[in-house]
C-alpha cells in the first residue's frame, strides 16, 4: 500500500481537471525558475566567484551583498536546482549551465538569457494588446548590444560557412578575394574571411559603436592592414567595389520587404562579374526557435517578419543573381544560408 504522503500526492494531482497538463505546467514552471536563477546569478557575478568553492560569508563580502538572509535563500535555490552544490558552508558550481556561464563563452550565454527575459519577455507580456492594435515595441536601441552578443551563439557555424564561401571565391588574381561585410557587427566574420590568405576588404555598419569595436578587434587580430571599416548604410555600400564576396549576415529582417530587391541590386552592383552574395539568417519555418524569433521581430519597431527562401529567390533574380543556392546550417533549425551568384 502506498504511504499516506503518496496518497495525498496522487489525490492532489489526479483530482485536477486535467492532471497531465497540471503536471506538465508545474514542470515548466521549474524551468522558468532555473532561467531566472541563472540570469540573476550571472549578473550578480556569483558564478565567476565560484570558480573555486567558497563560503556564503566570503561570497557576501566579495559580491557586496547587503541582505544575507535573501542571499542564503538564493544560494539554497541554486542547490535545489542542481546548479550549485554545498558541502558544509562551502558552495561550488555543479550544473552544466552554471559552469558554462562561468566559462569562456559565458558572456554570450548571459546575453542569451538577457535577450530571452528582457526583450522576448517584454514582447510576450505586451503581446495581447499589440495583437489588438497597440503600438509595436521600440526595442532596438536598448537591446542592440545584447542581441549582437547573444547572436554569437551561432558564430562557429556561420564562421565556418563564411570561410567555405570565401575559399571558393575566384579572387582577383594572386592577391585573393575582396570581401564586403554589410553590417559587420564586431568584425568576427571579416576574421573568418581572412582565413584565406590574401583576402582583403571592407566592413560597414550603421552603428558607430560597432565600427569602433570592429576596428579595435581587427587591430588586435593583426588584420587592420587587410580590412577597412566605415560607418554607413548598406544601401550605399557599392561605390568602393568591386568585391568578390558580399556578406549579409543576420540582418535581412531589418529591411522592409518592399526595399529588399533594391538592396540586392545595390549589393549586386558592388560585386564583380561572377561574384557571390552570402546571406545568412533564420528564416520563416516550423521550428519553435525560428517561429519565436519571427514573432519577436514582427512585434518590434524597425524589424520585419522573417522571409522564406522562396520569397527571396525572385527578388535576388530581379537584382541580377542568376544562381541561388540554399544551404541548411543547423539540422532541425531554420538557420539557412543563401549563396547567390
SVG drawing of the C-alpha trace seen along z (x, -y; Angstrom):
<svg xmlns="http://www.w3.org/2000/svg" viewBox="-12 -56 61 58">
<polyline fill="none" stroke="black" stroke-width="0.4" points="0.0,0.0 1.3,-3.5 2.2,-5.7 -0.1,-8.5 2.2,-11.1 1.9,-9.4 -1.8,-9.0 -2.1,-12.7 0.2,-13.5 -1.8,-11.3 -5.1,-12.8 -3.7,-16.4 -2.6,-15.6 -5.4,-13.4 -8.3,-15.4 -7.2,-18.3 -9.5,-18.9 -6.6,-18.0 -3.9,-16.1 -1.4,-15.7 -1.5,-19.4 -1.2,-20.3 1.9,-18.2 3.5,-19.5 2.9,-23.1 4.4,-22.5 7.5,-21.0 7.6,-24.0 7.5,-26.4 10.6,-24.9 12.4,-25.6 11.3,-29.2 12.7,-29.3 16.0,-27.9 16.3,-30.5 15.5,-33.3 18.2,-31.9 20.8,-31.6 20.2,-35.1 20.3,-36.7 23.4,-34.7 25.3,-35.6 24.6,-39.3 25.5,-39.2 28.8,-37.7 28.2,-34.6 29.4,-32.1 32.6,-33.9 33.3,-34.0 32.5,-30.2 35.2,-29.1 36.7,-27.9 34.3,-26.7 33.7,-29.3 31.6,-30.1 28.4,-32.2 30.0,-34.8 33.0,-35.2 30.8,-35.5 28.7,-38.1 31.7,-40.2 33.2,-40.0 29.8,-40.5 28.8,-43.4 25.7,-41.6 23.8,-43.7 20.9,-41.3 22.4,-38.0 19.1,-36.3 17.8,-36.7 21.3,-35.7 21.3,-32.5 17.8,-31.6 19.2,-32.4 22.1,-30.0 19.8,-27.3 17.6,-27.7 20.7,-27.1 21.5,-23.9 17.9,-22.7 18.0,-23.3 21.3,-21.3 23.2,-24.3 25.2,-24.7 26.4,-22.1 27.0,-22.6 29.4,-20.9 29.3,-22.3 29.3,-26.1 31.1,-25.9 29.2,-26.4 30.5,-25.3 29.5,-25.2 27.7,-21.9 25.3,-22.3 26.4,-22.3 24.6,-25.6 26.2,-27.3 29.7,-26.0 29.2,-27.3 28.1,-30.7 31.4,-30.9 33.3,-29.7 34.9,-31.4 31.6,-31.6 29.8,-33.0 29.1,-36.5 27.3,-35.0 25.2,-32.7 24.4,-35.5 23.3,-37.7 21.1,-34.9 19.4,-34.9 19.2,-38.7 17.5,-38.6 15.0,-35.9 14.0,-37.6 14.3,-41.3 13.5,-41.5 11.4,-38.5 9.7,-38.5 8.5,-42.1 7.2,-41.1 5.1,-38.3 4.0,-40.5 2.5,-43.1 1.5,-40.7 -2.3,-40.6 -2.7,-44.4 -0.4,-44.6 -2.4,-41.9 -5.4,-44.1 -3.7,-47.1 -1.4,-48.7 1.9,-50.2 4.7,-47.8 7.6,-47.8 10.6,-50.1 13.4,-47.7 16.2,-48.2 18.2,-50.9 18.1,-49.3 18.6,-45.7 21.1,-46.1 24.2,-45.3 22.6,-42.3 21.2,-40.9 24.6,-41.3 26.3,-39.4 23.7,-36.6 23.7,-36.1 27.3,-35.0 25.9,-31.6 25.7,-30.8 29.1,-32.2 31.0,-28.9 28.7,-27.5 28.3,-30.9 32.1,-31.5 32.7,-28.0 30.3,-28.8 31.9,-32.2 35.3,-30.5 33.9,-28.0 32.3,-30.6 35.4,-32.8 37.6,-29.8 35.6,-29.0 35.6,-32.6 37.8,-33.1 39.6,-36.2 41.3,-39.0 44.4,-37.3 47.0,-36.2 46.0,-38.7 42.9,-36.8 39.3,-37.9 37.9,-41.2 35.1,-40.9 32.4,-43.4 30.7,-42.6 27.5,-44.7 26.6,-45.0 29.9,-43.9 29.0,-44.0 32.1,-43.0 34.1,-42.1 34.2,-38.4 33.1,-37.4 35.8,-39.5 38.2,-37.5 36.6,-34.3 37.1,-35.6 40.7,-36.3 41.3,-32.6 42.0,-32.6 45.5,-34.2 45.4,-37.4 41.8,-38.3 41.1,-42.0 38.0,-44.1 35.7,-46.4 33.3,-46.3 30.3,-48.7 27.9,-49.2 25.3,-51.8 26.2,-51.9 29.3,-53.9 29.9,-51.6 30.1,-48.6 32.5,-50.3 34.8,-51.2 34.6,-47.7 35.5,-46.2 38.5,-48.5 39.7,-47.5 39.2,-43.8 40.9,-43.9 43.9,-45.6 44.0,-43.0 43.8,-40.2 46.6,-41.6 44.2,-42.3 43.9,-46.1 46.1,-46.3 43.8,-43.9 40.4,-45.4 39.0,-49.0 35.9,-49.8 33.4,-52.6 30.1,-53.8 27.3,-53.9 24.2,-52.3 24.3,-49.1 22.1,-50.8 25.1,-52.9 27.7,-50.1 28.6,-49.9 30.9,-52.8 34.2,-51.4 33.8,-48.0 34.1,-45.7 34.1,-42.8 34.3,-39.1 32.1,-38.3 29.5,-40.3 28.3,-39.1 24.8,-40.0 24.6,-38.1 21.8,-38.0 20.3,-41.3 17.8,-40.8 14.9,-41.3 15.9,-44.9 14.7,-45.7 11.1,-46.2 10.0,-43.6 9.4,-46.3 13.0,-47.5 14.8,-44.2 15.0,-44.0 16.7,-47.4 19.2,-46.4 20.0,-43.3 20.6,-45.4 22.9,-47.7 24.9,-44.7 24.9,-43.2 26.4,-46.4 29.2,-46.2 30.2,-42.7 32.4,-42.0 31.0,-39.6 31.0,-36.1 30.9,-37.4 28.9,-35.9 26.4,-37.3 26.3,-35.2 23.1,-35.8 22.6,-34.0 19.6,-34.3 16.9,-32.5 14.1,-32.0 10.3,-31.5 9.7,-27.8 8.3,-25.4 10.9,-25.2 9.8,-26.7 13.1,-28.6 12.6,-30.2 8.9,-31.0 9.7,-32.6 12.2,-34.9 9.8,-35.5 7.1,-36.7 9.5,-38.8 10.8,-40.6 7.4,-41.2 6.4,-42.9 9.5,-45.2 9.6,-48.6 12.2,-48.7 12.1,-44.9 10.1,-42.7 8.9,-39.1 11.3,-36.5 11.1,-35.7 11.2,-32.3 13.9,-31.5 11.1,-31.2 10.3,-34.9 13.9,-36.0 14.6,-34.0 12.7,-36.2 14.0,-39.4 17.6,-38.1 17.0,-37.1 15.4,-40.5 18.6,-42.1 20.8,-40.1 21.7,-37.0 21.2,-34.0 22.0,-31.2 20.6,-31.0 21.6,-28.0 20.1,-27.3 22.1,-25.5 20.8,-24.5 23.4,-25.3 21.9,-23.5 19.9,-20.3 16.3,-20.7 16.6,-24.5 15.7,-27.3 19.1,-28.8 19.8,-28.9 22.4,-30.4 21.6,-31.6 24.5,-31.8 23.7,-33.9 26.0,-34.3"/>
</svg>
